[in-house]
């Protein structure tokens, strides 16, 4: 049976299980970096992050392929993404992988995620949905690659010393793209807020 928006009523399906698994991976990722040391910590955290990031693509693909899209999944998916990214950035700042002026790139990304969450909630009250753009998808991909490189870079510092600066560079690109894509939500919120006040 379908909802009024065409979503299946059942929230118990494989795509949503993968999304829940991504949320469950967050504390595992944090505990690995907190309690383990050296290359073991880095490789294990990298594996957890990479697998969780893969499920971000896989759950959406399966939901569409199996026609198992749901309101629960639509709500949970961005929350899982933000938790994973926030936890990774905070842990990388805490262990000084991201340090100095580069902390501002992490702050830009985290601030944008909080802002967009608030704007999405506001726009939802007006029944307005901002479509995900191709640029936003590129931002997400670059952001995930940057974080993955920063997680593993210390373990490969001797063999691949350029991995860390590459990860930092991609993080700044993601931060700049996150400002650009976040402005879409801000403009939509301002437009619809003005329209509501004028009606």
Secondary structure in CASP SS format (residue, H / E / C, confidence):
PFRMAT SS
TARGET T0000
AUTHOR 0000-0000-0000
METHOD secondary structure of the structure
MODEL  1
X C 1.00
X E 1.00
X C 1.00
X C 1.00
X C 1.00
X C 1.00
X C 1.00
X E 1.00
X C 1.00
X C 1.00
X C 1.00
X C 1.00
X C 1.00
X H 1.00
X H 1.00
X H 1.00
X H 1.00
X H 1.00
X H 1.00
X H 1.00
X H 1.00
X H 1.00
X H 1.00
X H 1.00
X H 1.00
X H 1.00
X H 1.00
X H 1.00
X H 1.00
X H 1.00
X H 1.00
X H 1.00
X H 1.00
X H 1.00
X H 1.00
X C 1.00
X C 1.00
X H 1.00
X H 1.00
X H 1.00
X H 1.00
X H 1.00
X H 1.00
X H 1.00
X H 1.00
X H 1.00
X H 1.00
X H 1.00
X H 1.00
X H 1.00
X H 1.00
X H 1.00
X H 1.00
X H 1.00
X H 1.00
X H 1.00
X H 1.00
X H 1.00
X H 1.00
X H 1.00
X H 1.00
X H 1.00
X H 1.00
X H 1.00
X H 1.00
X C 1.00
X C 1.00
X C 1.00
X C 1.00
X C 1.00
X H 1.00
X H 1.00
X H 1.00
X H 1.00
X H 1.00
X H 1.00
X H 1.00
X H 1.00
X H 1.00
X H 1.00
X H 1.00
X H 1.00
X H 1.00
X H 1.00
X H 1.00
X H 1.00
X H 1.00
X H 1.00
X H 1.00
X H 1.00
X H 1.00
X H 1.00
X H 1.00
X H 1.00
X C 1.00
X C 1.00
X C 1.00
X C 1.00
X C 1.00
X H 1.00
X H 1.00
X H 1.00
X H 1.00
X H 1.00
X H 1.00
X H 1.00
X H 1.00
X H 1.00
X H 1.00
X H 1.00
X H 1.00
X H 1.00
X H 1.00
X H 1.00
X H 1.00
X H 1.00
X H 1.00
X H 1.00
X H 1.00
X H 1.00
X H 1.00
X H 1.00
X H 1.00
X H 1.00
X H 1.00
X C 1.00
X C 1.00
X C 1.00
X C 1.00
X C 1.00
X C 1.00
X C 1.00
X C 1.00
X H 1.00
X H 1.00
X H 1.00
X H 1.00
X H 1.00
X H 1.00
X H 1.00
X H 1.00
X H 1.00
X H 1.00
X H 1.00
X H 1.00
X H 1.00
X H 1.00
X H 1.00
X H 1.00
X H 1.00
X H 1.00
X H 1.00
X H 1.00
X H 1.00
X H 1.00
X H 1.00
X C 1.00
X C 1.00
X C 1.00
X C 1.00
X C 1.00
X H 1.00
X H 1.00
X H 1.00
X H 1.00
X H 1.00
X H 1.00
X H 1.00
X H 1.00
X H 1.00
X H 1.00
X H 1.00
X H 1.00
X H 1.00
X H 1.00
X H 1.00
X H 1.00
X H 1.00
X H 1.00
X H 1.00
X H 1.00
X H 1.00
X H 1.00
X H 1.00
X H 1.00
X H 1.00
X H 1.00
X H 1.00
X H 1.00
X H 1.00
X H 1.00
X H 1.00
X H 1.00
X H 1.00
X H 1.00
X H 1.00
X H 1.00
X H 1.00
X C 1.00
END
